[in-house]
Amino acid sequence: MQPTTPTLDTSPAAAAAARFWNRFARRYAAAKMADPAGYDVTIRRVEALLSPEHAVLEVGCGTGTTALRLAGRTRHLRAVDVSDGMIGIAREKLALQPMPQLQFEVATVERAAAPGERYDRILAFNVLHLLPDLDAAIATLSPALVPGGLFISKTPCLRDLNPLITHVAVPIMQAVGLAPPFLRLNAGALRAAFERQGLAVEVVERHATRGRDFRPFIVARKPG
């Protein structure tokens, strides 16, 4: 399937996010994964929730590592990211590992699903904390889920970290352009955001195999 022409949000926040991640795309792709064993736990949990009949949307796909791991379990996986630099790297990986059911596109979370598109699963890994309005993003995405469909996420929650990190280290990194804006969430606030948008939270898990886990894995179901 050929990539379609991207439709980008032209808001200042989206443009700033694209510039930031374009600048760091190659460095991000080369970085060593902090907890590969914990990541594998997450992948296995998601695989158990997928079926070859499912159409899947992944938002904030980055350089495509997770999409490439999961696409073989789906009928079709459309993976999007605001950064054309990230998507360029993802497409390079896809060229080396062709998967006809996988499609990478440049798009914001808010415009990830075209009007009328429906998905059995929506995936959002390490992206929800980067959005300026979490409720608005979930409200925009959830109509694209079929009734009974699942919204599956794993999101860093900065309020669960040491306060010195959230109130000192992160602001310094942001001031010098080494970190993007973050929502200061905790697991309870994240769960509440799904519930405010009418999704039923069925799973809240911690998958880290070392250190303190500040990225809850949440599965929320659309009624129906």
URTA-V218892 format. One record per pair of residues at least 6 apart in sequence whose ideal C-beta (glycine too) atoms are under 8 Angstrom apart, sorted by the first residue. I is the first residue (numbers start at 1). J is the second residue. D is the distance in Angstrom with one decimal. If there is no record, write none. Layout:
i: (I I)
j: (J J)
d: (D D)
This chain:
i: (1 1 3 3 3 3 4 6 6 6 6 7 7 8 8 8 8 8 8 8 9 9 9 9 13 13 14 14 14 16 17 17 17 17 18 18 18 20 20 21 21 21 21 21 21 21 22 22 22 22 23 25 25 25 25 25 25 26 26 28 28 28 29 29 33 35 35 35 35 37 37 38 38 38 38 38 39 41 41 42 42 42 42 43 43 43 45 45 45 46 46 46 47 47 49 49 49 49 50 50 50 50 50 51 51 51 52 52 52 53 53 54 54 54 54 54 54 55 55 55 55 55 55 55 55 55 56 56 56 56 56 56 56 56 56 56 57 57 57 57 57 57 57 57 57 57 57 57 57 58 58 58 58 58 58 58 58 58 58 58 59 59 59 59 59 59 59 59 59 60 60 60 60 60 60 60 60 60 60 61 61 61 61 61 61 61 61 62 62 62 62 62 63 63 63 63 64 64 64 64 64 64 64 64 64 65 66 66 67 67 67 67 67 68 68 68 68 68 68 70 70 71 71 71 71 72 72 74 74 75 76 76 76 77 77 77 78 78 78 79 79 79 79 79 80 80 80 80 80 80 80 80 81 81 81 81 81 82 82 82 82 83 84 87 87 87 90 91 94 94 109 109 109 109 109 109 110 110 110 112 112 113 113 113 113 117 118 118 118 118 119 119 119 119 120 120 120 120 121 121 121 121 122 122 122 122 122 122 122 122 123 123 124 124 124 124 124 124 125 125 125 126 126 126 126 127 128 128 128 128 128 128 128 129 129 129 129 129 129 129 130 130 130 130 131 131 132 132 134 134 134 134 135 135 135 138 138 138 138 138 139 141 142 142 142 142 142 145 145 146 146 147 147 147 148 148 148 148 149 149 150 150 150 150 151 151 151 151 151 151 152 152 152 153 153 153 153 154 154 154 154 154 155 155 155 155 155 156 156 156 156 157 157 157 157 157 157 157 157 158 158 158 158 158 158 158 158 159 159 159 159 159 160 160 160 160 161 161 166 170 170 173 174 174 187 187 187 190 190 191 191 191 194 194 194 195 195 198 198 199 199 199 199 200 200 200 200 201 201 201 202 202 202 203 203 203 204 204 204 205 205 206 206 206 206 207 207 207 208)
j: (100 103 91 103 104 105 105 84 105 106 107 107 111 14 18 82 106 107 108 111 82 108 110 111 132 181 82 108 110 180 82 83 130 180 82 83 84 177 180 28 81 82 83 85 86 180 83 84 85 86 85 63 83 85 86 88 89 85 89 62 63 86 63 89 39 208 209 210 211 209 210 207 208 209 210 213 207 207 209 125 154 207 217 66 69 70 205 207 217 70 123 152 70 73 121 150 152 219 56 70 73 74 121 73 74 120 73 74 75 75 120 73 74 75 119 120 121 74 75 76 77 78 118 119 120 121 70 74 76 77 78 119 120 121 122 123 77 78 79 80 112 113 117 119 121 122 123 141 144 66 67 70 77 78 79 80 122 123 124 125 80 81 109 112 122 123 124 127 141 80 81 82 109 124 125 126 127 128 130 67 79 80 81 86 87 90 104 81 83 86 90 126 86 89 90 93 79 86 87 89 90 91 93 94 104 93 123 125 77 79 90 102 104 90 93 94 97 99 102 77 123 77 99 101 102 99 101 101 121 101 101 102 103 101 102 103 103 105 119 90 102 103 104 105 87 104 105 106 107 108 109 112 87 90 104 106 107 106 107 108 109 106 106 104 105 106 104 104 102 104 124 127 131 137 140 141 136 137 140 141 144 119 141 143 144 144 144 145 146 149 144 145 146 149 145 146 149 150 149 150 151 152 141 142 144 145 149 150 151 152 152 153 141 151 152 153 154 155 153 154 155 154 155 156 215 155 134 137 153 155 183 185 190 155 156 157 158 182 183 185 180 181 182 183 137 183 181 183 183 185 190 193 193 196 197 151 193 194 197 199 197 151 151 197 198 199 222 151 222 222 224 222 223 224 221 222 223 224 221 222 219 220 221 222 194 199 219 220 221 222 217 218 219 190 217 218 220 207 215 216 217 218 185 190 215 216 218 182 185 214 215 185 186 187 189 190 214 215 216 165 166 170 182 183 184 185 214 166 184 185 186 189 186 187 212 214 212 214 184 179 182 179 180 181 204 216 218 216 218 201 204 218 201 218 220 201 220 222 223 220 221 222 223 220 221 222 223 218 219 220 219 220 221 217 218 219 216 217 218 216 217 213 215 216 217 213 215 217 215)
d: (6.9 5.2 7.5 6.5 6.6 5.7 6.2 7.5 5.8 3.6 5.7 6.3 5.4 6.7 7.5 7.4 6.6 6.8 6.3 7.2 7.8 4.0 5.4 5.7 4.9 8.0 6.0 5.0 7.7 8.0 5.1 7.5 6.9 6.5 4.9 5.4 7.1 7.8 5.0 7.4 7.5 6.7 3.6 6.5 5.7 7.7 5.2 6.6 3.8 7.7 7.8 7.0 6.0 3.4 5.0 7.4 5.9 7.5 7.3 6.8 6.5 7.3 4.6 5.0 6.0 5.7 5.9 6.1 7.4 4.2 7.7 4.7 4.6 4.7 7.6 7.5 7.8 4.3 7.1 7.6 5.8 5.0 5.9 7.2 5.4 7.1 7.2 7.3 6.6 6.1 7.0 6.0 6.7 5.4 6.8 6.1 6.5 7.0 6.9 6.5 4.1 5.7 6.5 7.4 7.6 7.5 6.9 6.8 6.0 5.6 7.5 7.9 5.1 5.8 7.9 4.0 5.6 7.2 5.8 5.0 8.0 7.8 7.2 5.0 5.6 7.9 7.3 4.8 7.0 4.5 7.3 6.1 6.6 4.6 7.5 6.5 7.8 5.3 7.8 7.4 6.1 6.0 7.8 4.5 7.4 5.0 7.0 7.9 6.6 6.8 5.4 7.8 6.5 7.3 4.3 7.1 7.7 4.2 7.5 7.6 5.8 7.9 4.8 4.8 7.0 7.2 5.1 6.1 6.9 7.8 5.9 7.6 6.5 6.0 6.9 6.9 2.8 7.9 7.2 5.2 3.7 6.2 5.0 7.5 7.8 6.5 6.9 6.0 8.0 5.2 7.4 7.5 5.4 4.3 5.2 7.0 6.2 7.9 7.9 7.1 3.0 7.7 5.3 6.7 6.0 7.7 7.4 5.9 5.8 3.9 7.1 6.0 7.2 8.0 6.0 7.0 6.1 7.0 7.0 6.5 7.6 4.3 4.9 5.5 3.9 6.6 7.6 6.0 7.9 6.4 5.0 8.0 7.3 6.1 5.1 7.2 5.0 6.6 8.0 6.9 6.9 7.0 5.3 7.4 7.8 7.5 4.9 7.0 4.0 7.9 7.9 4.8 5.4 7.4 7.8 6.8 7.6 7.2 7.2 5.1 7.6 7.5 4.8 5.2 6.9 5.0 4.6 5.3 6.2 6.4 7.7 6.9 6.1 5.1 7.2 6.9 7.5 6.6 5.2 6.7 7.7 7.0 6.6 7.9 3.7 5.7 6.1 7.2 5.0 8.0 5.4 6.1 6.9 6.5 7.7 5.7 5.2 7.5 6.3 5.2 7.9 6.2 5.6 7.9 6.7 5.9 7.2 7.5 4.9 7.1 5.2 7.4 7.8 7.3 7.4 4.4 8.0 7.3 6.8 4.9 7.9 6.6 6.9 6.4 7.3 7.5 6.0 6.9 5.9 4.4 7.6 7.8 7.1 5.3 5.1 7.1 6.9 5.4 4.9 5.7 5.9 7.2 6.7 7.5 4.8 6.9 7.3 8.0 6.0 7.4 7.7 5.0 5.6 6.1 6.6 7.4 6.0 6.3 4.5 7.3 5.2 7.1 6.7 5.5 7.1 6.2 6.2 6.5 4.4 7.3 7.8 6.0 6.8 2.5 6.6 6.4 7.8 5.1 7.3 5.0 5.7 7.1 5.6 7.6 6.8 5.9 7.5 4.7 7.7 7.2 7.9 7.6 5.3 7.8 7.5 5.2 7.8 7.4 5.3 7.2 4.7 7.5 6.9 5.8 6.2 6.7 7.3 7.7 8.0 5.9 5.0 4.6 4.9 5.6 7.7 6.3 5.3 6.9 6.5 7.5 4.6 6.8 5.6 7.7 4.8 6.6 7.4 6.7 5.1 6.0 4.0 7.4 5.2 6.6 7.7 4.3 7.8 5.4 6.2 5.9 6.6 3.8 7.3 6.8 6.5 4.4 8.0 6.6 6.5 5.2 6.4 6.5 5.5 6.8 4.2 6.2 7.9 7.5 6.6 3.9 6.5 5.9 8.0 6.3 4.9 8.0 6.6 6.2 7.4 4.8 5.2 6.8 5.6 7.0 6.5 3.9 5.5 7.3 5.5 7.1 4.5 4.1 8.0 6.4 7.2 6.8 7.7 5.5 7.4)
